[in-house]
């Protein structure tokens, strides 16, 4: 692998899972764990297992925590940032597939694609993104970026609090090259609820993110119609692995 890549893991009260995730990820690259106002020992466990830890005093949400990790990665001189869930649902063995195409300068983003979408709102949003941008699973948290090409010029996207879709939208809007990687998703441990809230709240957040994408697209259309249609409806196909 390359020493220019780092895995970024936003984590909220994941002391039971974070150690194993960090230890597996360290086999491929350095790891930054952003403890998002955790009230348990997430930060301490991550540090013990060898991660660089950013310990936020207050909870700012997965979007803010992820952008915090990306910013730290850029400041530390890393060139590639890979986002990974803290709960063990993303298998770190796919990190090589995520990092290599960017390290070889073939693309600026590698996007994970899950085998299925658990929520109806996810199906709607992913249908939109696939047909407009060519991104099959814009809500998947397992993705890799060239920090210089994607994150650094689009730092202000953090104000929209929609990290999962905001940076991929920037890639698609600019017509930058990316590839997709099929990844399996493991189940969370029994009795360990997801950190995004209940079904209703999660669906509302996803639909809100979809409306934000539509807003971005309308603005892009009026600003530069030629580029808008070229980068969305040109018929270009992205490779999948």
WOPEVEN-V186205 format. One record per helix or strand of 2 or more residues. SS is the DSSP state (H for helix, E for strand). FROM is the first residue (numbers start at 0). LEN is the number of residues. If there is no record, write none. Layout:
ss=<SS | SS>
from=<FROM | FROM>
len=<LEN | LEN>
This chain:
ss=<E | H | E | H | E | H | E | H | E | H | E | H | H | E | H | H>
from=<4 | 17 | 29 | 41 | 51 | 60 | 79 | 91 | 108 | 119 | 142 | 146 | 162 | 177 | 198 | 224>
len=<7 | 8 | 7 | 7 | 5 | 15 | 4 | 12 | 5 | 14 | 4 | 14 | 12 | 5 | 25 | 9>
